[in-house]
Amino acid sequence: MSSQSSIIAQLKSQYFWDVDVNKLDTDADKRLIIERVFNLGDLKEISLIVEYYGRNIVLDVLYNINYFDPKTVNFITKFFKVPKKNFKCYTRKQLKPQYWS
């Protein structure tokens, strides 16, 4: 892992509008950082996060996030070549069927 401050400095501060960017800890706040970058970031930032944390840690965090929009889940499954059923957000959605009104 590279320097903690350098990884956060390479990300857009707009992703963390609700927290103090200067107080972010790459280890303690990795879930927030990974979630925000995968929801809002571009491919360069996503690759930076995967390089910094490693594929296994990133996937473990992504699997346990409660909500991603369908496009993000689709992108993540194609990017990592993993099935959708591994994601908590996908399986939870399947358990709550949408009824037509």
The first five atom37 places (N, CA, C, CB, O) and aatype in JSON, in Angstrom:
{
  "aatype": [12, 15, 15, 5, 15, 15, 9, 9, 0, 5, 10, 11, 15, 5, 18, 13, 17, 3, 19, 3, 19, 2, 11, 10, 3, 16, 3, 0, 3, 11, 1, 10, 9, 9, 6, 1, 19, 13, 2, 10, 7, 3, 10, 11, 6, 9, 15, 10, 9, 19, 6, 18, 18, 7, 1, 2, 9, 19, 10, 3, 19, 10, 18, 2, 9, 2, 18, 13, 3, 14, 11, 16, 19, 2, 13, 9, 16, 11, 13, 13, 11, 19, 14, 11, 11, 2, 13, 11, 4, 18, 16, 1, 11, 5, 10, 11, 14, 5, 18, 17, 15],
  "atom_mask": [
    [1, 1, 1, 1, 1],
    [1, 1, 1, 1, 1],
    [1, 1, 1, 1, 1],
    [1, 1, 1, 1, 1],
    [1, 1, 1, 1, 1],
    [1, 1, 1, 1, 1],
    [1, 1, 1, 1, 1],
    [1, 1, 1, 1, 1],
    [1, 1, 1, 1, 1],
    [1, 1, 1, 1, 1],
    [1, 1, 1, 1, 1],
    [1, 1, 1, 1, 1],
    [1, 1, 1, 1, 1],
    [1, 1, 1, 1, 1],
    [1, 1, 1, 1, 1],
    [1, 1, 1, 1, 1],
    [1, 1, 1, 1, 1],
    [1, 1, 1, 1, 1],
    [1, 1, 1, 1, 1],
    [1, 1, 1, 1, 1],
    [1, 1, 1, 1, 1],
    [1, 1, 1, 1, 1],
    [1, 1, 1, 1, 1],
    [1, 1, 1, 1, 1],
    [1, 1, 1, 1, 1],
    [1, 1, 1, 1, 1],
    [1, 1, 1, 1, 1],
    [1, 1, 1, 1, 1],
    [1, 1, 1, 1, 1],
    [1, 1, 1, 1, 1],
    [1, 1, 1, 1, 1],
    [1, 1, 1, 1, 1],
    [1, 1, 1, 1, 1],
    [1, 1, 1, 1, 1],
    [1, 1, 1, 1, 1],
    [1, 1, 1, 1, 1],
    [1, 1, 1, 1, 1],
    [1, 1, 1, 1, 1],
    [1, 1, 1, 1, 1],
    [1, 1, 1, 1, 1],
    [1, 1, 1, 0, 1],
    [1, 1, 1, 1, 1],
    [1, 1, 1, 1, 1],
    [1, 1, 1, 1, 1],
    [1, 1, 1, 1, 1],
    [1, 1, 1, 1, 1],
    [1, 1, 1, 1, 1],
    [1, 1, 1, 1, 1],
    [1, 1, 1, 1, 1],
    [1, 1, 1, 1, 1],
    [1, 1, 1, 1, 1],
    [1, 1, 1, 1, 1],
    [1, 1, 1, 1, 1],
    [1, 1, 1, 0, 1],
    [1, 1, 1, 1, 1],
    [1, 1, 1, 1, 1],
    [1, 1, 1, 1, 1],
    [1, 1, 1, 1, 1],
    [1, 1, 1, 1, 1],
    [1, 1, 1, 1, 1],
    [1, 1, 1, 1, 1],
    [1, 1, 1, 1, 1],
    [1, 1, 1, 1, 1],
    [1, 1, 1, 1, 1],
    [1, 1, 1, 1, 1],
    [1, 1, 1, 1, 1],
    [1, 1, 1, 1, 1],
    [1, 1, 1, 1, 1],
    [1, 1, 1, 1, 1],
    [1, 1, 1, 1, 1],
    [1, 1, 1, 1, 1],
    [1, 1, 1, 1, 1],
    [1, 1, 1, 1, 1],
    [1, 1, 1, 1, 1],
    [1, 1, 1, 1, 1],
    [1, 1, 1, 1, 1],
    [1, 1, 1, 1, 1],
    [1, 1, 1, 1, 1],
    [1, 1, 1, 1, 1],
    [1, 1, 1, 1, 1],
    [1, 1, 1, 1, 1],
    [1, 1, 1, 1, 1],
    [1, 1, 1, 1, 1],
    [1, 1, 1, 1, 1],
    [1, 1, 1, 1, 1],
    [1, 1, 1, 1, 1],
    [1, 1, 1, 1, 1],
    [1, 1, 1, 1, 1],
    [1, 1, 1, 1, 1],
    [1, 1, 1, 1, 1],
    [1, 1, 1, 1, 1],
    [1, 1, 1, 1, 1],
    [1, 1, 1, 1, 1],
    [1, 1, 1, 1, 1],
    [1, 1, 1, 1, 1],
    [1, 1, 1, 1, 1],
    [1, 1, 1, 1, 1],
    [1, 1, 1, 1, 1],
    [1, 1, 1, 1, 1],
    [1, 1, 1, 1, 1],
    [1, 1, 1, 1, 1]
  ],
  "atom_positions": [
    [[0.84, -1.19, 0.0], [0.0, 0.0, 0.0], [0.88, 1.24, 0.0], [-0.95, 0.0, 1.21], [1.88, 1.32, 0.71]],
    [[0.48, 2.21, -0.81], [1.24, 3.45, -0.86], [0.8, 4.39, 0.25], [1.1, 4.12, -2.23], [-0.04, 4.04, 1.08]],
    [[1.36, 5.56, 0.24], [1.06, 6.54, 1.29], [-0.42, 6.86, 1.38], [1.85, 7.81, 1.06], [-1.09, 7.07, 0.36]],
    [[-0.92, 6.88, 2.6], [-2.34, 7.13, 2.85], [-2.8, 8.46, 2.28], [-2.63, 7.08, 4.34], [-3.83, 8.53, 1.62]],
    [[-2.06, 9.52, 2.54], [-2.48, 10.85, 2.09], [-2.43, 10.97, 0.58], [-1.61, 11.92, 2.71], [-3.24, 11.69, 0.0]],
    [[-1.5, 10.26, -0.08], [-1.4, 10.39, -1.53], [-2.59, 9.74, -2.23], [-0.11, 9.76, -2.02], [-3.03, 10.25, -3.26]],
    [[-3.11, 8.65, -1.71], [-4.27, 8.01, -2.35], [-5.51, 8.89, -2.22], [-4.54, 6.62, -1.72], [-6.26, 9.02, -3.19]],
    [[-5.74, 9.47, -1.09], [-6.9, 10.33, -0.9], [-6.75, 11.61, -1.71], [-7.09, 10.66, 0.59], [-7.73, 12.14, -2.23]],
    [[-5.53, 12.12, -1.82], [-5.28, 13.33, -2.59], [-5.55, 13.12, -4.08], [-3.84, 13.79, -2.39], [-5.83, 14.08, -4.79]],
    [[-5.47, 11.89, -4.55], [-5.7, 11.6, -5.96], [-7.18, 11.44, -6.3], [-4.95, 10.35, -6.34], [-7.55, 11.34, -7.47]],
    [[-8.03, 11.42, -5.27], [-9.48, 11.3, -5.48], [-10.12, 12.67, -5.38], [-10.11, 10.33, -4.45], [-9.61, 13.56, -4.7]],
    [[-11.24, 12.84, -6.06], [-11.96, 14.11, -6.01], [-12.59, 14.3, -4.63], [-13.04, 14.18, -7.11], [-13.25, 13.4, -4.11]],
    [[-12.39, 15.46, -4.05], [-12.94, 15.73, -2.72], [-14.47, 15.81, -2.74], [-12.37, 17.03, -2.17], [-15.1, 15.67, -1.7]],
    [[-15.07, 16.02, -3.91], [-16.52, 16.06, -4.02], [-17.17, 14.72, -3.67], [-16.92, 16.47, -5.44], [-18.34, 14.68, -3.28]],
    [[-16.43, 13.64, -3.78], [-16.97, 12.32, -3.42], [-17.25, 12.22, -1.93], [-15.99, 11.22, -3.85], [-18.06, 11.4, -1.49]],
    [[-16.58, 13.05, -1.16], [-16.68, 12.99, 0.3], [-17.23, 14.3, 0.85], [-15.31, 12.67, 0.93], [-16.67, 14.89, 1.77]],
    [[-18.34, 14.75, 0.26], [-18.96, 16.02, 0.63], [-19.43, 16.06, 2.08], [-20.12, 16.3, -0.29], [-19.54, 17.13, 2.67]],
    [[-19.72, 14.91, 2.64], [-20.31, 14.85, 3.98], [-19.31, 14.55, 5.1], [-21.39, 13.83, 3.99], [-19.7, 14.45, 6.26]],
    [[-18.05, 14.4, 4.75], [-17.01, 14.13, 5.75], [-15.83, 15.06, 5.51], [-16.56, 12.65, 5.7], [-15.67, 15.62, 4.43]],
    [[-15.0, 15.21, 6.52], [-13.78, 16.0, 6.39], [-12.72, 15.13, 5.71], [-13.28, 16.51, 7.8], [-12.26, 14.15, 6.28]],
    [[-12.35, 15.5, 4.5], [-11.4, 14.71, 3.72], [-10.07, 14.58, 4.44], [-11.18, 15.35, 2.34], [-9.4, 13.55, 4.33]],
    [[-9.68, 15.6, 5.18], [-8.4, 15.57, 5.89], [-8.38, 14.56, 7.03], [-8.08, 16.95, 6.42], [-7.31, 14.17, 7.5]],
    [[-9.56, 14.15, 7.48], [-9.64, 13.19, 8.58], [-9.9, 11.75, 8.11], [-10.73, 13.6, 9.54], [-10.0, 10.84, 8.93]],
    [[-9.99, 11.55, 6.8], [-10.21, 10.2, 6.29], [-8.99, 9.34, 6.54], [-10.54, 10.24, 4.79], [-7.85, 9.76, 6.31]],
    [[-9.24, 8.14, 7.01], [-8.19, 7.15, 7.24], [-8.41, 6.02, 6.24], [-8.2, 6.62, 8.74], [-9.49, 5.44, 6.2]],
    [[-7.41, 5.72, 5.44], [-7.59, 4.73, 4.38], [-7.93, 3.34, 4.9], [-6.34, 4.65, 3.54], [-8.56, 2.56, 4.2]],
    [[-7.51, 3.03, 6.12], [-7.85, 1.71, 6.68], [-9.2, 1.73, 7.38], [-6.77, 1.27, 7.67], [-10.04, 0.87, 7.12]],
    [[-9.42, 2.7, 8.24], [-10.67, 2.76, 9.0], [-11.86, 3.12, 8.1], [-10.55, 3.78, 10.13], [-12.98, 2.68, 8.36]],
    [[-11.63, 3.9, 7.07], [-12.72, 4.37, 6.21], [-12.69, 3.73, 4.82], [-12.65, 5.87, 6.06], [-13.21, 4.29, 3.86]],
    [[-12.09, 2.55, 4.72], [-11.97, 1.94, 3.4], [-13.32, 1.62, 2.76], [-11.15, 0.68, 3.49], [-13.46, 1.7, 1.54]],
    [[-14.3, 1.26, 3.56], [-15.62, 0.96, 3.0], [-16.22, 2.2, 2.33], [-16.56, 0.43, 4.09], [-16.74, 2.12, 1.22]],
    [[-16.16, 3.32, 3.02], [-16.67, 4.58, 2.48], [-15.91, 4.97, 1.22], [-16.57, 5.69, 3.52], [-16.51, 5.35, 0.22]],
    [[-14.59, 4.88, 1.26], [-13.78, 5.27, 0.11], [-14.07, 4.39, -1.1], [-12.29, 5.2, 0.47], [-14.28, 4.9, -2.2]],
    [[-14.09, 3.09, -0.9], [-14.35, 2.16, -2.01], [-15.75, 2.36, -2.57], [-14.16, 0.69, -1.55], [-15.94, 2.4, -3.78]],
    [[-16.73, 2.48, -1.69], [-18.12, 2.66, -2.14], [-18.27, 3.94, -2.95], [-19.06, 2.69, -0.94], [-18.88, 3.91, -4.03]],
    [[-17.75, 5.04, -2.46], [-17.89, 6.32, -3.17], [-17.18, 6.3, -4.52], [-17.34, 7.45, -2.32], [-17.7, 6.81, -5.51]],
    [[-16.0, 5.73, -4.56], [-15.25, 5.7, -5.82], [-15.95, 4.82, -6.85], [-13.81, 5.21, -5.59], [-16.01, 5.17, -8.03]],
    [[-16.49, 3.69, -6.43], [-17.18, 2.83, -7.39], [-18.51, 3.42, -7.82], [-17.39, 1.44, -6.79], [-18.96, 3.18, -8.94]],
    [[-19.16, 4.19, -6.96], [-20.41, 4.84, -7.33], [-20.19, 6.08, -8.19], [-21.19, 5.22, -6.1], [-20.96, 6.33, -9.12]],
    [[-19.15, 6.84, -7.91], [-19.0, 8.16, -8.51], [-17.74, 8.34, -9.35], [-19.01, 9.18, -7.45], [-17.67, 9.26, -10.17]],
    [[-16.76, 7.48, -9.17], [-15.46, 7.68, -9.81], [-15.4, 7.23, -11.25], [0.0, 0.0, 0.0], [-16.32, 6.62, -11.79]],
    [[-14.27, 7.57, -11.86], [-14.03, 7.12, -13.23], [-13.11, 5.9, -13.21], [-13.41, 8.27, -14.09], [-12.67, 5.46, -12.14]],
    [[-12.82, 5.37, -14.37], [-12.05, 4.13, -14.46], [-10.64, 4.3, -13.89], [-11.97, 3.68, -15.92], [-10.11, 3.37, -13.28]],
    [[-10.04, 5.46, -14.08], [-8.71, 5.71, -13.53], [-8.72, 5.62, -12.0], [-8.19, 7.09, -13.98], [-7.84, 5.01, -11.41]],
    [[-9.72, 6.23, -11.37], [-9.82, 6.21, -9.91], [-10.16, 4.81, -9.39], [-10.87, 7.21, -9.44], [-9.65, 4.4, -8.35]],
    [[-11.0, 4.11, -10.1], [-11.34, 2.74, -9.72], [-10.09, 1.86, -9.77], [-12.44, 2.17, -10.65], [-9.84, 1.08, -8.85]],
    [[-9.32, 1.99, -10.83], [-8.09, 1.22, -10.94], [-7.1, 1.57, -9.84], [-7.45, 1.44, -12.31], [-6.4, 0.71, -9.33]],
    [[-7.05, 2.85, -9.49], [-6.18, 3.3, -8.4], [-6.57, 2.65, -7.07], [-6.25, 4.83, -8.28], [-5.71, 2.22, -6.31]],
    [[-7.88, 2.57, -6.81], [-8.37, 1.95, -5.58], [-8.06, 0.46, -5.55], [-9.89, 2.17, -5.43], [-7.64, -0.08, -4.52]],
    [[-8.26, -0.21, -6.68], [-7.97, -1.66, -6.75], [-6.48, -1.9, -6.56], [-8.43, -2.26, -8.1], [-6.09, -2.86, -5.88]],
    [[-5.66, -1.06, -7.13], [-4.21, -1.19, -6.97], [-3.8, -0.94, -5.52], [-3.46, -0.21, -7.9], [-2.93, -1.63, -4.99]],
    [[-4.41, 0.03, -4.88], [-4.04, 0.39, -3.51], [-4.47, -0.68, -2.51], [-4.66, 1.73, -3.13], [-3.66, -1.15, -1.71]],
    [[-5.75, -1.07, -2.55], [-6.28, -2.03, -1.57], [-6.08, -3.48, -1.96], [-7.74, -1.77, -1.35], [-5.98, -4.35, -1.1]],
    [[-6.01, -3.75, -3.24], [-5.93, -5.13, -3.72], [-7.3, -5.65, -4.1], [0.0, 0.0, 0.0], [-8.31, -5.25, -3.52]],
    [[-7.34, -6.51, -5.06], [-8.6, -7.04, -5.6], [-9.46, -7.71, -4.53], [-8.3, -8.03, -6.71], [-10.67, -7.47, -4.48]],
    [[-8.86, -8.55, -3.69], [-9.64, -9.3, -2.7], [-10.31, -8.41, -1.67], [-8.75, -10.3, -1.99], [-11.47, -8.62, -1.33]],
    [[-9.6, -7.41, -1.18], [-10.18, -6.51, -0.19], [-11.3, -5.69, -0.82], [-9.1, -5.58, 0.4], [-12.36, -5.51, -0.22]],
    [[-11.07, -5.18, -2.03], [-12.09, -4.38, -2.7], [-13.34, -5.22, -2.94], [-11.56, -3.83, -4.04], [-14.45, -4.76, -2.67]],
    [[-13.17, -6.43, -3.43], [-14.33, -7.29, -3.67], [-15.06, -7.62, -2.38], [-13.89, -8.58, -4.36], [-16.29, -7.63, -2.36]],
    [[-14.34, -7.89, -1.32], [-14.97, -8.19, -0.03], [-15.84, -7.01, 0.42], [-13.9, -8.51, 1.03], [-16.96, -7.21, 0.9]],
    [[-15.33, -5.81, 0.28], [-16.1, -4.62, 0.66], [-17.31, -4.47, -0.26], [-15.22, -3.34, 0.59], [-18.42, -4.24, 0.22]],
    [[-17.11, -4.61, -1.56], [-18.21, -4.43, -2.52], [-19.31, -5.48, -2.33], [-17.68, -4.5, -3.94], [-20.49, -5.17, -2.47]],
    [[-18.93, -6.7, -2.01], [-19.92, -7.76, -1.79], [-20.87, -7.42, -0.65], [-19.22, -9.08, -1.51], [-22.03, -7.84, -0.67]],
    [[-20.4, -6.67, 0.34], [-21.2, -6.42, 1.54], [-21.87, -5.07, 1.6], [-20.34, -6.57, 2.72], [-22.43, -4.71, 2.63]],
    [[-21.84, -4.32, 0.53], [-22.51, -3.02, 0.51], [-24.01, -3.26, 0.25], [-21.89, -2.08, -0.59], [-24.39, -4.07, -0.59]],
    [[-24.83, -2.54, 0.99], [-26.28, -2.76, 0.94], [-26.96, -2.27, -0.33], [-26.91, -2.09, 2.1], [-27.97, -2.83, -0.74]],
    [[-26.42, -1.23, -0.96], [-27.09, -0.73, -2.15], [-26.09, -0.22, -3.19], [-28.06, 0.37, -1.79], [-25.18, 0.55, -2.87]],
    [[-26.28, -0.65, -4.4], [-25.66, -0.08, -5.6], [-26.76, 0.01, -6.63], [-24.44, -0.95, -6.11], [-27.66, -0.83, -6.66]],
    [[-26.7, 1.02, -7.48], [-27.68, 1.07, -8.56], [-27.35, -0.05, -9.55], [-27.69, 2.49, -9.28], [-26.21, -0.52, -9.59]],
    [[-28.33, -0.48, -10.34], [-28.13, -1.63, -11.24], [-26.96, -1.46, -12.22], [-29.39, -1.88, -12.02], [-26.27, -2.43, -12.53]],
    [[-26.73, -0.24, -12.69], [-25.62, -0.02, -13.63], [-24.28, -0.25, -12.95], [-25.68, 1.4, -14.2], [-23.36, -0.81, -13.55]],
    [[-24.16, 0.18, -11.7], [-22.91, 0.0, -10.97], [-22.65, -1.48, -10.7], [-22.94, 0.78, -9.65], [-21.52, -1.95, -10.85]],
    [[-23.68, -2.21, -10.31], [-23.52, -3.66, -10.09], [-23.1, -4.34, -11.38], [-24.84, -4.28, -9.56], [-22.21, -5.19, -11.37]],
    [[-23.73, -3.97, -12.47], [-23.38, -4.56, -13.76], [-21.93, -4.25, -14.12], [-24.33, -4.03, -14.86], [-21.21, -5.13, -14.59]],
    [[-21.51, -3.0, -13.91], [-20.12, -2.64, -14.2], [-19.15, -3.45, -13.35], [-19.91, -1.13, -13.96], [-18.16, -3.98, -13.86]],
    [[-19.44, -3.56, -12.05], [-18.53, -4.27, -11.14], [-18.42, -5.74, -11.53], [-19.03, -4.14, -9.68], [-17.33, -6.31, -11.5]],
    [[-19.54, -6.36, -11.9], [-19.5, -7.78, -12.28], [-18.68, -7.98, -13.55], [-20.92, -8.32, -12.48], [-17.98, -8.98, -13.68]],
    [[-18.77, -7.04, -14.47], [-17.97, -7.15, -15.71], [-16.5, -6.83, -15.45], [-18.53, -6.2, -16.79], [-15.61, -7.47, -16.0]],
    [[-16.24, -5.83, -14.61], [-14.88, -5.41, -14.31], [-14.09, -6.51, -13.61], [-14.89, -4.15, -13.44], [-12.94, -6.77, -13.95]],
    [[-14.71, -7.17, -12.63], [-14.04, -8.21, -11.85], [-14.34, -9.62, -12.35], [-14.43, -8.09, -10.41], [-13.74, -10.59, -11.88]],
    [[-15.28, -9.74, -13.29], [-15.69, -11.06, -13.81], [-16.19, -11.97, -12.69], [-14.53, -11.73, -14.56], [-15.72, -13.09, -12.53]],
    [[-17.16, -11.45, -11.93], [-17.78, -12.19, -10.84], [-19.3, -12.17, -11.04], [-17.39, -11.59, -9.45], [-19.82, -11.24, -11.66]],
    [[-20.02, -13.18, -10.53], [-21.47, -13.21, -10.69], [-22.19, -12.22, -9.77], [-21.99, -14.62, -10.42], [-21.7, -11.9, -8.69]],
    [[-23.34, -11.75, -10.22], [-24.14, -10.8, -9.44], [-24.61, -11.38, -8.12], [-25.34, -10.35, -10.25], [-24.77, -10.65, -7.14]],
    [[-24.83, -12.68, -8.09], [-25.36, -13.31, -6.89], [-24.43, -13.19, -5.68], [-25.64, -14.78, -7.16], [-24.85, -13.42, -4.55]],
    [[-23.18, -12.83, -5.91], [-22.23, -12.64, -4.8], [-22.46, -11.35, -4.04], [-20.81, -12.66, -5.33], [-21.93, -11.19, -2.94]],
    [[-23.23, -10.44, -4.59], [-23.41, -9.12, -4.0], [-24.64, -9.06, -3.11], [-23.51, -8.06, -5.08], [-25.74, -9.45, -3.51]],
    [[-24.44, -8.58, -1.9], [-25.52, -8.44, -0.94], [-26.63, -7.54, -1.49], [-24.99, -7.87, 0.39], [-27.81, -7.83, -1.3]],
    [[-26.25, -6.46, -2.17], [-27.25, -5.54, -2.7], [-28.11, -6.22, -3.77], [-26.57, -4.29, -3.28], [-29.29, -5.9, -3.9]],
    [[-27.54, -7.13, -4.53], [-28.3, -7.82, -5.57], [-29.22, -8.87, -4.97], [-27.34, -8.47, -6.58], [-30.37, -8.98, -5.38]],
    [[-28.74, -9.64, -4.02], [-29.58, -10.68, -3.43], [-30.7, -10.07, -2.58], [-28.73, -11.63, -2.57], [-31.8, -10.62, -2.53]],
    [[-30.43, -8.96, -1.91], [-31.48, -8.28, -1.13], [-32.57, -7.77, -2.04], [-30.88, -7.12, -0.3], [-33.75, -7.83, -1.7]],
    [[-32.19, -7.26, -3.19], [-33.18, -6.75, -4.15], [-34.07, -7.89, -4.63], [-32.48, -6.06, -5.35], [-35.27, -7.7, -4.82]],
    [[-33.49, -9.06, -4.83], [-34.26, -10.2, -5.3], [-35.26, -10.68, -4.24], [-33.32, -11.34, -5.68], [-36.29, -11.26, -4.58]],
    [[-34.96, -10.45, -2.98], [-35.85, -10.86, -1.89], [-37.04, -9.92, -1.72], [-35.07, -10.94, -0.59], [-38.03, -10.28, -1.09]],
    [[-36.94, -8.71, -2.27], [-38.01, -7.71, -2.15], [-38.58, -7.43, -3.55], [-37.48, -6.38, -1.48], [-38.17, -6.48, -4.21]],
    [[-39.54, -8.26, -3.99], [-40.07, -8.05, -5.34], [-40.85, -6.75, -5.44], [-40.96, -9.22, -5.74], [-41.52, -6.33, -4.5]],
    [[-40.75, -6.12, -6.61], [-41.48, -4.89, -6.87], [-42.85, -5.27, -7.46], [-40.68, -3.94, -7.83], [-42.92, -6.02, -8.43]],
    [[-43.89, -4.75, -6.89], [-45.23, -5.03, -7.36], [-45.71, -3.89, -8.24], [-46.19, -5.26, -6.18], [-45.43, -2.72, -7.98]],
    [[-46.43, -4.23, -9.26], [-47.0, -3.22, -10.14], [-48.22, -2.61, -9.47], [-47.38, -3.82, -11.52], [-49.0, -3.32, -8.84]],
    [[-48.37, -1.32, -9.6], [-49.54, -0.69, -8.99], [-50.54, -0.25, -10.04], [-49.12, 0.49, -8.15], [-51.59, 0.3, -9.71]]
  ]
}
